[in-house]
Amino acid sequence: MTVLKAEQLSKQYNGTIALNDLNLSVSKGEIFCLLGQNGAGKTTTINLFLGFTDPTSGIATINGVEVKPNDTGTRKFVAYIPEVVQLYGNLSGIENLDFFSRLAGCRYSASELSAFLSKAGLQTTAHAGRLATYSKGMRQKVGIAIALAKNADAILMDEPTSGLDPKATAEFTRICKEFAAEGKAIFMATHDIFNAVNVGTRIGIMKQGSLIHTINTNEITASELQQLYLETI
């Protein structure tokens, strides 16, 4: 079943093309990793699916429903994990999770909230600790827990492994694969070629707003992908 779909999706800013006739679909249980240089159109694509901006032309849909800015109709289906997860440093991990879960219309007991944090890989001893003391990897895990609590059909990620150490990246990869196994559709913008091959089921390469290549990860190695990426950009 297709969860995310772009049909001839385009975006211009003051006459400059940021995204050009994108056709793309991401199904349940799929992890689609989008590679490209800064300015290639990766974040614009995410913003259009989130309804943060209007398309110049074309359509973005989630579960067959057209995305419209300021429309909550599709936002219930999607969770977003940015490069830097914006949380409240004066609150604990479990308090942040409770707050953002309530914003999404979900209410959980303390034990349920703690279970989400544990499933996201955050050690139990950190659940009551202030966010100001968390590492970036720990903050990312709270963001993952928020996505879990929302029970979204699609999870959009923008450079989620940027700045993470190898251990935190490996943990993040494991969690993404668990999401996919549960039927979530994951769309990830990244610069990490190795991790894209390791975690993704399909990979796209963008250049100047256009999707140039789409590859199944079981058909390419990391070195082959790196060579194709360098030839494309």
SEMARZA-101613 format. One line per field, with one value per residue (C-alpha): y, z, x; residue number from 1; chain. Coordinates in steps of 0.5 Angstrom, whole numbers. Layout:
BEGIN
c2 = [Y_...]
c3 = [Z_...]
c1 = [X_...]
pos = [NUM_...]
unit = [A_...]
END
This chain:
BEGIN
c2 = [0_7_12_18_20_26_27_32_36_42_48_55_60_67_64_59_52_48_42_40_35_30_23_19_14_10_4_1_-2_1_6_11_15_21_23_30_36_42_45_39_39_34_39_42_35_34_41_39_33_36_42_47_50_50_47_51_45_38_34_31_26_22_15_18_25_31_35_42_47_49_43_38_32_29_31_26_21_23_24_29_28_34_34_37_35_41_39_43_43_44_38_31_26_23_30_32_26_27_34_33_26_31_36_30_28_22_21_16_13_14_7_7_13_10_4_8_11_5_2_8_6_11_8_8_12_17_18_23_27_34_34_40_34_29_28_29_22_21_27_24_18_22_24_17_16_22_18_12_15_18_12_15_11_15_18_24_25_30_28_24_21_28_29_22_17_10_7_12_11_3_4_9_4_-2_2_5_-3_-4_1_-1_-8_-6_-3_4_8_12_18_20_26_24_25_19_14_8_8_9_3_-1_2_3_-1_4_10_16_21_28_34_41_39_33_26_23_16_11_4_-2_-3_-10_-8_-4_-4_3_4_3_8_13_12_14_19_23_22_25_31]
c3 = [0_-2_4_1_-6_-10_-17_-22_-15_-16_-12_-14_-10_-13_-20_-18_-18_-12_-14_-21_-23_-17_-18_-12_-8_-1_1_8_11_6_8_2_3_-1_-3_-6_-4_0_-4_-9_-6_-1_5_0_-1_6_7_2_5_12_9_11_4_-2_-8_-15_-18_-17_-12_-5_-2_5_5_-1_2_-1_3_4_9_15_14_20_15_13_19_24_19_19_25_23_26_24_24_31_35_38_46_52_56_63_62_63_57_60_61_54_51_55_53_45_46_49_43_38_42_45_53_56_63_66_65_58_56_59_55_49_51_52_46_42_46_51_58_64_68_63_63_69_67_64_57_58_60_54_48_41_40_47_44_38_41_45_38_36_42_40_33_37_41_35_32_25_19_16_19_15_17_15_16_23_23_23_28_31_33_30_36_36_28_29_34_30_24_28_30_23_21_27_24_17_20_23_17_17_11_12_8_10_7_8_6_9_3_8_12_6_4_10_13_6_2_-4_-5_-9_-12_-13_-17_-18_-16_-20_-18_-23_-20_-16_-14_-10_-4_-6_-13_-11_-6_-2_-6_-13_-10_-8_-15_-18_-13_-15_-22_-22_-18]
c1 = [0_3_3_7_6_9_6_9_11_15_17_19_22_22_23_28_27_28_24_22_17_18_15_16_12_14_10_8_15_19_25_27_33_34_41_44_48_45_40_38_31_31_29_24_21_20_17_12_10_9_5_10_10_5_7_8_5_3_1_3_-1_-1_-5_-9_-10_-8_-3_-5_-1_-5_-9_-9_-12_-6_-1_-5_-1_6_11_17_24_29_37_36_30_27_25_25_31_28_24_26_25_19_16_18_15_8_8_9_4_-1_0_-2_-8_-5_-5_-1_1_8_9_7_11_17_16_16_23_26_23_27_33_34_36_32_36_36_28_27_34_33_34_39_44_42_47_45_44_39_35_34_31_26_24_24_19_15_14_12_7_4_3_4_4_9_16_20_27_32_39_37_44_48_53_52_57_58_54_48_48_48_42_38_39_36_30_29_29_24_19_19_18_12_9_11_13_20_23_30_34_41_48_51_52_54_48_43_45_45_38_34_30_31_35_34_39_37_41_38_31_30_30_36_36_32_36_34_39_40_42_48_54_56_62_58_53_59_61_54_53_59_58_51_53]
pos = [1_2_3_4_5_6_7_8_9_10_11_12_13_14_15_16_17_18_19_20_21_22_23_24_25_26_27_28_29_30_31_32_33_34_35_36_37_38_39_40_41_42_43_44_45_46_47_48_49_50_51_52_53_54_55_56_57_58_59_60_61_62_63_64_65_66_67_68_69_70_71_72_73_74_75_76_77_78_79_80_81_82_83_84_85_86_87_88_89_90_91_92_93_94_95_96_97_98_99_100_101_102_103_104_105_106_107_108_109_110_111_112_113_114_115_116_117_118_119_120_121_122_123_124_125_126_127_128_129_130_131_132_133_134_135_136_137_138_139_140_141_142_143_144_145_146_147_148_149_150_151_152_153_154_155_156_157_158_159_160_161_162_163_164_165_166_167_168_169_170_171_172_173_174_175_176_177_178_179_180_181_182_183_184_185_186_187_188_189_190_191_192_193_194_195_196_197_198_199_200_201_202_203_204_205_206_207_208_209_210_211_212_213_214_215_216_217_218_219_220_221_222_223_224_225_226_227_228_229_230_231_232_233]
unit = [A_A_A_A_A_A_A_A_A_A_A_A_A_A_A_A_A_A_A_A_A_A_A_A_A_A_A_A_A_A_A_A_A_A_A_A_A_A_A_A_A_A_A_A_A_A_A_A_A_A_A_A_A_A_A_A_A_A_A_A_A_A_A_A_A_A_A_A_A_A_A_A_A_A_A_A_A_A_A_A_A_A_A_A_A_A_A_A_A_A_A_A_A_A_A_A_A_A_A_A_A_A_A_A_A_A_A_A_A_A_A_A_A_A_A_A_A_A_A_A_A_A_A_A_A_A_A_A_A_A_A_A_A_A_A_A_A_A_A_A_A_A_A_A_A_A_A_A_A_A_A_A_A_A_A_A_A_A_A_A_A_A_A_A_A_A_A_A_A_A_A_A_A_A_A_A_A_A_A_A_A_A_A_A_A_A_A_A_A_A_A_A_A_A_A_A_A_A_A_A_A_A_A_A_A_A_A_A_A_A_A_A_A_A_A_A_A_A_A_A_A_A_A_A_A_A_A_A_A_A_A_A_A]
END
